[in-house]
Amino acid sequence: MTERMKKVEENHKKGYNCAQAVACAYSDLFGVDEKEAFRAVECFGRGMGVMGTCGAVSAMAYLVGLKVSDANLENPKTKVDCYNTFHPMSKAFEEKNQSTICSELKGIHTGVTLRSCPGCMTDAAEIIEKHLIAKE
């Protein structure tokens, strides 16, 4: 387990939601301080508050944007690059956990938990390390 992955666990134990725990552990690598990342993804936890897309998955998308976007407000050209970077990450998460939807992962309607929140965060961190960090 890397130091960043340990930081994800520590963040969650401090009360960060799943999106914050993941995003804040890596944001500084992409030029955003932890407090700003914390604020930016606060509403992504608990499946964007409505048990939709898993917060850990949303944090992966946030980090992809930080790394890949050209931030060119006048003539943005990196949307497809962002989508193409995130797609295999989302697929990897779904293949491992059978879903990227919080309510499905938690078994809200089926009573069968596919993955715990800590497990989802660990999986997201592993995927980030493989797809975003290893490529630096």
C-alpha positions, 0 to 999 in steps of 0.5 A: 500500500502506497503512502497516498493509499494510506492517506485515503484511509486516514482521510476517511477516518477523519470524517471525509466522505469517500470522494473527499478521502480519495480526491484530497489524497492525490489533488496536490499532485495535480496542482490543487491543495487539499482544502480546495479539493475537499470543497470541490468534491464535498457533494460527490459523497454518498453517490452525489448525495442521492446514491448515484455514481459512487463518490470514489468513482467521481473523485477519479473523474475529478482527478482526471480533469485536474491532470488532463484538462488544458483549462483553455477557456477560450478554445478547450480541446481536451474533453475527449482526452479526459473522457478517454482517460477516465473510461478505462478507469471507470470500466476497471472499477465496474469490472471489479465491483459489478457497478459504479452506482452507490446504491447498487454497491451498498445493496440498498434495493437487493440487500446484497452489498457488492463493496464497502465504502472503504473497499471502493476507496481502496479500489479507486486509489489502486486505479488512480495509481495505475492509470494516472500516477504510473503514467507520470 
